[in-house]
């Protein structure tokens, strides 16, 4: 099912691949586009060059690397793919089973339920058990995310702190940076990023790892910037509504993960 969710995002997937595999200039361009996919429809090649500290010739080379003749063709394919994906997500879960629920609400409810179910299929219980053991042995656990990912970190904190895990989270960049510097080999650092592109979360995980802490990235992309700097990656599904700024799309899956970890912790205590 996850492959089906990715099948209509081939251009975006190729852009993500260039973030880590392309030359520095192409990686810079890919990183900006991956972070700002909605902007591409209205941006000119000259403005994109300025935003990415690149030349227009570099933008053209980037597009040709992806198999397009130039920027205009790439932009049309990329934005067209986004619009098709949006339309697919809007209609994918249409249902008329419950006549007491408005179709708009039923559609959104079904999409979120599908997102949780898709994440459940991705979760590896053996990995969660190992994660639980690390949480129990850690003298200190720090979690960090930006935007809605910060709320996801708080959700995980709220669930685990009541089970005796010495956990803390912050959504403030400077504080997170300072906390990461104070970690050592007895600590555990968790970075949460929906698309895996948050520079702040990458920096947090990298610093924590450099200080000796074990690091975990929670994201929806196995090939992403955060997954490159973490010791291990825990994948959740990107299925569901189109990602919009401020959307809580990841939180249902994060609630599932939090409860899975909590149940595993309680199981360890009872043995």
matplotlib code that plots the C-alpha trace (Angstrom):
import matplotlib.pyplot as plt

x = [0.0, 2.9, 4.2, 0.9, 0.9, 4.4, 3.6, 2.2, 5.1, 7.9, 9.2, 9.1, 10.9, 13.6, 14.0, 14.4, 17.0, 19.1, 19.1, 21.6, 23.1, 23.4, 26.4, 26.4, 24.6, 21.9, 21.5, 20.9, 18.3, 16.6, 16.5, 14.8, 12.2, 11.6, 11.0, 8.8, 6.9, 3.9, 6.1, 7.4, 4.2, 4.7, 8.5, 10.6, 13.9, 15.7, 14.0, 14.7, 18.4, 18.5, 16.7, 19.1, 22.3, 22.7, 22.9, 20.2, 22.5, 22.6, 18.8, 18.7, 21.3, 19.3, 16.2, 18.1, 19.5, 15.9, 15.2, 13.6, 14.6, 14.5, 12.9, 9.5, 9.0, 10.2, 7.9, 4.9, 5.5, 6.2, 3.2, 1.0, 2.1, 1.2, -2.3, -3.0, -1.9, -4.1, -7.1, -6.3, -6.1, -9.4, -11.3, -9.5, -11.5, -14.9, -17.6, -21.3, -21.6, -22.7, -25.5, -25.4, -22.0, -21.4, -19.3, -16.5, -16.1, -16.4, -13.7, -11.3, -12.0, -11.4, -8.1, -6.8, -7.8, -6.0, -2.9, -2.9, -3.5, -0.6, 1.7, 0.7, 1.9, 5.2, 5.9, 8.4, 7.6, 11.1, 12.4, 9.9, 11.1, 14.7, 13.7, 11.9, 15.1, 17.1, 14.5, 14.6, 18.4, 18.9, 19.7, 18.3, 16.0, 15.6, 13.1, 12.9, 10.8, 9.7, 6.2, 3.7, 6.6, 7.2, 3.7, 4.3, 7.4, 5.2, 2.7, 5.4, 6.8, 3.3, 2.8, 6.2, 7.1, 4.2, 5.9, 9.1, 11.1, 13.4, 12.3, 12.2, 11.2, 11.4, 10.4, 12.8, 15.9, 18.5, 17.4, 17.5, 20.9, 22.2, 20.5, 22.1, 25.5, 25.0, 24.2, 26.6, 26.7, 24.1, 21.5, 19.0, 18.0, 14.8, 14.3, 10.9, 10.4, 7.5, 9.4, 12.8, 14.0, 14.1, 17.6, 17.1, 16.2, 19.2, 21.5, 20.0, 20.5, 23.9, 25.1, 23.6, 25.3, 28.6, 28.3, 27.9, 24.1, 22.1, 19.9, 16.5, 14.8, 11.0, 9.9, 7.9, 10.9, 13.6, 15.9, 16.0, 18.3, 17.3, 17.7, 21.3, 22.4, 20.5, 21.7, 18.2, 15.0, 11.4, 9.1, 5.5, 3.2, 2.7, -0.7, -3.7, -4.5, -2.1, 0.5, -0.4, 1.3, -0.2, -1.9, -1.9, -1.7, 1.2, -0.4, -2.7, 0.2, 2.3, -0.4, -0.3, 3.5, 3.3, 0.8, 2.8, 5.9, 3.8, 2.3, 5.8, 7.1, 4.3, 4.9, 8.6, 7.6, 5.2, 7.9]
y = [0.0, 2.4, 1.7, 2.7, 5.9, 6.7, 5.6, 9.0, 11.0, 10.0, 13.5, 14.5, 11.3, 12.0, 15.5, 14.0, 11.6, 14.5, 16.1, 13.5, 12.1, 15.2, 17.6, 20.4, 22.9, 20.4, 19.2, 22.8, 23.3, 20.0, 20.8, 24.1, 22.5, 19.6, 22.1, 24.4, 22.3, 24.6, 27.6, 26.1, 26.8, 30.6, 31.0, 32.0, 30.5, 33.7, 33.8, 30.1, 30.7, 33.6, 31.5, 28.6, 30.7, 29.2, 30.4, 29.9, 27.5, 25.4, 25.3, 24.1, 21.4, 20.3, 19.9, 18.0, 15.6, 14.8, 14.1, 17.4, 19.7, 22.8, 24.5, 25.1, 21.4, 20.4, 22.9, 21.8, 18.1, 18.8, 21.0, 18.8, 15.8, 17.7, 18.7, 15.1, 13.8, 16.3, 15.2, 11.6, 12.1, 14.0, 11.3, 8.1, 7.5, 8.7, 6.6, 6.7, 3.9, 6.3, 8.5, 10.4, 11.9, 14.6, 13.3, 15.9, 14.7, 11.0, 11.5, 13.1, 10.6, 7.7, 9.3, 9.7, 6.1, 4.9, 6.9, 5.1, 1.7, 2.3, 3.3, 0.2, -1.9, -0.1, -0.5, -3.3, -4.5, -5.9, -2.4, -1.0, -3.5, -2.5, 1.2, 0.5, -1.1, 1.9, 4.3, 2.3, 2.3, 6.0, 8.5, 11.2, 11.4, 14.5, 14.9, 17.7, 18.7, 21.8, 23.0, 20.2, 17.8, 19.6, 18.8, 15.1, 15.2, 16.6, 13.8, 11.2, 13.0, 13.1, 9.4, 8.2, 10.5, 8.9, 5.6, 6.7, 7.7, 10.7, 12.6, 16.2, 17.9, 21.4, 23.1, 26.0, 25.7, 27.4, 25.4, 22.2, 23.0, 23.6, 20.4, 18.3, 19.6, 18.4, 14.8, 11.8, 8.1, 7.4, 9.6, 9.1, 11.8, 11.6, 13.9, 14.1, 15.5, 14.6, 14.9, 14.5, 17.8, 20.0, 21.6, 22.3, 18.7, 17.4, 19.7, 18.5, 14.8, 15.4, 17.2, 14.6, 11.8, 13.7, 13.9, 10.1, 9.8, 7.2, 8.9, 8.0, 9.8, 9.5, 10.5, 9.4, 9.1, 6.5, 8.4, 11.9, 14.3, 13.3, 9.6, 10.2, 11.5, 9.2, 5.8, 4.3, 5.4, 4.7, 5.1, 6.3, 6.5, 9.6, 8.4, 10.6, 14.2, 16.3, 17.9, 21.5, 24.0, 23.5, 20.2, 17.6, 14.8, 13.0, 13.1, 10.1, 7.9, 9.4, 8.6, 5.0, 4.8, 6.4, 3.9, 1.0, 2.1, 2.6, -0.9, -2.4, -0.5, -1.8, -5.3, -5.1, -3.9, -6.8, -9.4]
z = [0.0, 0.8, -2.7, -4.1, -2.2, -3.7, -7.2, -8.2, -6.8, -9.1, -9.8, -6.2, -5.2, -7.8, -6.3, -2.8, -4.1, -5.4, -1.9, -0.7, -4.0, -6.2, -6.5, -3.9, -6.2, -7.3, -3.7, -2.6, -5.3, -4.5, -0.8, -1.4, -3.6, -1.2, 1.6, -0.4, -3.0, -3.2, -4.2, -7.4, -9.3, -9.0, -8.9, -11.9, -12.8, -11.8, -8.4, -7.8, -8.6, -6.1, -3.4, -3.8, -4.3, -7.7, -11.3, -13.9, -15.7, -12.6, -12.4, -16.0, -15.3, -12.3, -14.5, -17.2, -14.5, -13.7, -17.4, -18.4, -21.2, -19.0, -16.0, -17.6, -18.4, -14.9, -13.2, -15.2, -14.3, -10.7, -10.1, -12.1, -10.0, -6.8, -8.1, -9.2, -5.8, -4.1, -6.2, -5.6, -1.8, -1.8, -3.6, -2.5, 0.7, -0.4, 1.3, 1.7, 4.3, 7.1, 5.9, 9.2, 8.5, 5.9, 3.0, 3.7, 7.3, 6.3, 3.7, 6.1, 8.8, 6.4, 5.2, 8.7, 9.6, 6.4, 7.5, 10.9, 9.3, 6.8, 9.7, 11.6, 8.6, 8.6, 12.4, 13.3, 16.8, 17.2, 16.6, 19.1, 21.7, 21.2, 21.3, 24.6, 26.1, 25.1, 26.6, 29.9, 30.1, 29.0, 31.8, 29.7, 26.6, 24.5, 21.7, 19.1, 16.2, 14.4, 13.9, 14.2, 14.7, 18.0, 19.1, 18.1, 20.4, 23.2, 22.6, 22.9, 26.0, 27.7, 27.2, 28.3, 31.2, 33.2, 32.7, 34.3, 31.2, 32.0, 28.9, 27.8, 24.6, 23.2, 20.0, 20.4, 18.2, 20.4, 23.5, 21.5, 20.2, 23.8, 25.1, 22.3, 23.3, 26.8, 25.8, 26.2, 25.5, 28.2, 26.5, 23.7, 21.2, 19.1, 16.1, 14.4, 10.9, 8.6, 5.3, 6.9, 5.6, 8.7, 8.9, 12.6, 13.3, 11.3, 13.3, 16.6, 15.7, 14.3, 17.4, 19.7, 17.7, 17.8, 21.6, 21.8, 22.2, 20.4, 17.8, 16.3, 13.4, 13.1, 9.6, 6.6, 4.2, 4.6, 2.3, 3.8, 5.5, 9.0, 8.3, 7.1, 10.5, 12.8, 14.1, 13.3, 11.5, 12.5, 9.5, 9.7, 6.6, 4.6, 3.5, 4.1, 3.4, 1.4, 3.8, 4.4, 6.8, 10.3, 9.4, 12.2, 9.6, 11.4, 14.9, 14.6, 13.5, 16.3, 18.8, 17.5, 17.9, 21.4, 22.6, 21.1, 23.0, 26.2, 25.9, 25.4, 28.4, 30.6, 29.3, 30.3, 33.8, 34.3, 33.4]

ax = plt.figure().add_subplot(projection="3d")
ax.plot(x, y, z, "-o")
ax.set_aspect("equal")
plt.show()
